[in-house]
Amino acid sequence: MEGYLTIGEISKLTGVPISTLRYYDSEGIISPLYKDKKNNYRYYSEIQIPELRIIFYLKRLGFSNDSIKSHLKTLNYSHTLDLISQLIYDTKQEIKKLQKLHKELVKNGEQIKNLISIEKKINSFFIEESEKIKAIYVTIAESNDEEKFIRAAFKKLSLYTLNTEKELLPIGICALTIPQENIENKSCKENKLLYMKDIKELTEKITLPKRKYACVYCKGSLLNKKENIDKLLAWIEDNKLTKSEGDILLHFLAGPGFIKEPKEIMYIIKVPIDKKSWVTF
């Protein structure tokens, strides 16, 4: 019809899908100016374009149908300006969220690339020099059900980071500690879960000194950690290195969320070694 826009034409002009325009009509949000009763064709006017765009923006920002109807009923220049100002603010907030999501996705992508590279090094031994690290920790209760209390420690630590840093527990920044006396007593039981980052609000802190570690990349259930620790201790002895005093670390590289089997985690076992023996290695 002359002077009107078909539903297809107004869809192209506004970017609002035809199905969405039909939905707006059925919900009483905005209807075509004219409907042909013979063929049920819908016809719109160019003056409806700004209103349709505002509706589309409001829907994308999560406004309910009732809220949109309320806005449209009181639409005038002043109200439209207020509404656009609010949309600008909400859009900026949404952009910030998307930028944060983008940053997290890029970071996770890089971490996964690194994990793919590390996966090829499973069971490989190496020497690492670590700088001093300040960390917070959660104590792991003594129990025969080791995995249960490790999960409980992770949950507690996750709540710490969520409340203080407003983010989920990052990967690659947690480690379990096995006290030296446990190893001497032929036990591999952990006593702490470390988050290797300082959080000022928390008091349960520990400092890992600058030192050398003999390390091995591992993949599998923590139930097999004793076998891996024994292999690393044997490697240290075979290479005439000297184990120094200090806890053994099980540094987590990846866990559930990156692999199919939750128990097939990737981690590094780190045993502190004497600096002099490392120099001659």
C-alpha positions in Angstrom: 0.0 0.0 0.0 1.2 3.5 -0.9 2.6 5.4 2.1 3.0 2.3 4.2 5.8 -0.1 4.8 5.3 -3.9 4.6 6.4 -6.0 7.6 9.4 -7.1 5.5 10.4 -3.5 4.7 10.2 -2.3 8.2 12.2 -5.3 9.4 15.0 -4.4 7.0 14.9 -0.7 8.1 15.0 -1.4 11.8 16.9 -4.7 12.1 13.9 -6.2 14.0 13.1 -9.8 12.7 9.7 -10.3 11.2 8.9 -13.0 13.8 9.7 -10.5 16.5 7.4 -7.8 14.9 4.6 -10.4 14.9 5.4 -11.2 18.6 5.3 -7.5 19.5 1.9 -7.3 17.8 0.4 -10.3 19.6 1.7 -9.1 23.0 0.2 -5.6 22.4 3.6 -3.9 22.6 3.4 -2.2 19.2 1.0 -3.0 16.3 1.0 -2.1 12.6 -0.9 1.1 11.7 -3.0 -0.9 9.3 -4.0 -4.5 8.8 -5.6 -5.7 5.6 -8.6 -7.9 6.8 -8.7 -9.8 3.5 -5.1 -11.2 3.5 -4.1 -10.2 7.1 -1.0 -8.3 5.8 0.5 -5.9 8.2 1.5 -2.3 7.2 3.6 0.1 9.3 4.6 3.7 9.1 8.0 5.3 9.1 7.0 7.2 12.2 7.0 3.9 14.1 10.7 3.2 13.3 12.2 5.2 16.3 9.6 3.5 18.6 10.5 0.1 17.3 14.2 0.7 17.8 13.6 1.7 21.4 11.5 -1.4 22.0 14.2 -3.6 20.5 16.9 -2.0 22.7 14.8 -2.4 25.8 14.2 -6.1 25.0 17.9 -6.7 24.5 18.6 -5.1 27.9 16.1 -7.4 29.6 13.1 -5.1 30.1 9.8 -7.0 30.5 6.8 -6.6 28.2 4.8 -4.8 30.9 7.7 -2.4 31.6 8.0 -1.6 27.9 4.3 -0.9 27.6 4.5 1.4 30.6 7.3 3.3 28.9 5.5 3.6 25.7 2.3 4.9 27.3 4.1 8.0 28.7 6.3 8.6 25.7 7.0 12.2 25.0 10.2 14.2 24.2 11.2 14.5 27.9 10.4 10.9 28.7 12.2 9.7 25.5 15.3 11.7 26.5 15.3 10.1 30.0 14.7 6.7 28.4 17.6 7.1 25.9 19.9 8.4 28.7 19.0 5.3 30.7 19.6 3.1 27.7 23.0 4.7 27.1 24.0 4.0 30.8 22.7 0.4 30.6 24.5 -0.2 27.3 27.7 1.0 28.8 27.3 -1.4 31.7 26.5 -4.2 29.3 29.7 -3.3 27.3 31.7 -3.5 30.5 30.3 -7.0 31.2 31.1 -8.1 27.6 34.6 -6.7 27.9 35.1 -8.6 31.1 33.8 -11.8 29.5 36.0 -11.2 26.4 39.0 -10.8 28.7 38.2 -14.1 30.6 37.7 -16.0 27.3 41.0 -14.8 26.0 42.7 -15.8 29.2 41.0 -19.2 29.3 42.0 -19.7 25.7 45.6 -19.0 26.4 45.5 -21.3 29.5 44.0 -24.1 27.4 46.7 -23.7 24.7 49.3 -24.0 27.5 47.6 -27.1 28.9 47.6 -28.8 25.5 51.3 -28.1 25.4 51.9 -29.4 28.9 49.8 -32.5 28.2 52.6 -33.7 25.9 55.0 -33.4 28.8 53.2 -35.7 31.3 55.7 -37.8 33.3 58.5 -35.4 32.3 60.9 -34.3 35.1 62.4 -30.8 35.3 63.9 -28.2 37.7 62.1 -25.0 38.6 63.2 -21.9 40.4 60.3 -20.3 42.2 60.2 -16.7 43.5 58.8 -16.0 46.9 55.0 -16.4 46.9 52.5 -15.0 49.4 49.4 -17.2 49.7 46.2 -17.7 51.7 45.2 -21.2 52.7 42.4 -23.4 54.0 43.3 -26.2 56.4 42.3 -29.7 55.3 40.8 -31.7 58.1 42.3 -35.1 59.0 40.0 -37.8 57.6 40.0 -41.2 55.8 37.8 -39.6 53.2 40.5 -37.4 51.7 38.7 -36.4 48.5 35.7 -35.2 50.5 37.7 -32.8 52.6 39.7 -31.5 49.6 36.4 -30.7 47.9 35.2 -28.9 51.1 38.5 -26.9 51.1 38.0 -25.9 47.5 34.4 -24.8 48.2 35.6 -22.7 51.1 38.4 -21.1 49.1 36.0 -20.5 46.2 33.7 -18.5 48.5 36.7 -16.5 49.7 37.6 -15.4 46.2 34.0 -14.8 45.2 33.4 -12.6 48.2 36.7 -10.7 48.2 37.7 -10.6 44.5 34.2 -11.0 42.9 35.5 -13.8 40.7 35.4 -17.5 40.5 38.5 -19.5 41.7 41.0 -19.1 38.8 42.8 -22.2 37.4 46.5 -22.7 37.8 46.8 -20.8 41.1 45.9 -23.4 43.7 48.1 -26.1 45.3 48.0 -28.7 48.0 50.8 -29.0 50.6 52.1 -32.3 52.0 54.1 -31.7 55.1 57.7 -33.0 55.2 56.9 -35.1 58.3 54.1 -36.9 56.5 56.5 -37.9 53.7 59.0 -39.1 56.3 56.2 -41.2 57.8 55.4 -42.7 54.4 52.1 -40.7 54.2 51.0 -38.4 51.4 48.2 -36.7 53.2 47.7 -33.0 52.5 47.2 -30.5 55.3 46.6 -27.2 53.4 45.0 -25.9 50.2 46.8 -22.8 49.0 45.5 -20.0 46.9 48.8 -18.5 45.7 47.8 -14.9 45.8 47.7 -12.5 48.8 44.2 -11.3 49.9 44.5 -8.5 52.5 41.2 -9.2 54.1 42.1 -12.7 55.0 44.3 -13.7 58.0 45.2 -17.3 57.2 48.3 -16.6 55.2 51.5 -18.4 54.4 54.7 -17.4 52.5 56.5 -19.8 50.3 60.2 -18.9 50.2 62.2 -18.4 47.0 63.6 -21.8 46.3 64.4 -24.6 43.8 62.0 -27.5 43.1 62.4 -30.8 41.4 59.2 -31.3 39.5 57.2 -33.7 37.4 54.1 -33.2 35.3 51.2 -35.5 36.2 47.7 -36.4 35.0 45.2 -38.5 36.8 43.4 -39.0 40.1 45.0 -37.7 43.2 44.6 -41.2 44.5 47.7 -42.0 42.4 49.8 -39.2 43.8 52.0 -41.4 46.0 53.2 -43.3 43.0 54.1 -40.1 41.2 55.8 -38.7 44.3 57.9 -41.8 44.7 58.9 -41.6 41.0 60.0 -38.0 41.6 62.0 -38.8 44.7 63.7 -41.6 42.9 64.6 -39.2 40.0 66.0 -36.8 42.5 68.2 -39.6 44.0 69.3 -40.9 40.6 70.4 -37.5 39.5 72.3 -36.9 42.8 70.1 -34.0 43.9 69.5 -33.4 47.5 66.0 -32.9 48.9 65.8 -29.9 51.2 63.5 -29.2 54.1 60.0 -28.0 53.2 56.6 -29.2 52.1 55.9 -30.9 48.9 53.5 -29.0 46.6 50.8 -30.4 44.3 50.3 -27.5 42.0 47.0 -27.8 40.1 47.1 -26.9 36.4 43.5 -27.9 35.3 40.5 -29.8 36.6 36.8 -30.1 36.0 35.5 -27.7 33.3 38.4 -28.3 31.0 38.4 -32.1 30.8 35.7 -34.8 30.5 36.6 -36.9 33.5 36.7 -34.8 36.7 39.3 -37.1 38.3 41.7 -36.7 35.3 43.3 -33.6 36.7 46.6 -32.1 35.6 49.1 -31.1 38.2 52.8 -30.7 39.0 54.4 -32.3 42.0 57.1 -30.1 43.4 59.8 -31.3 45.8 62.1 -28.7 47.3 65.8 -29.4 46.6 69.1 -28.0 47.9 70.5 -25.1 45.9 74.0 -26.5 45.8 72.9 -29.8 44.4 70.9 -28.1 41.7 73.9 -26.0 40.6 75.8 -29.2 39.8 72.8 -30.8 38.0 
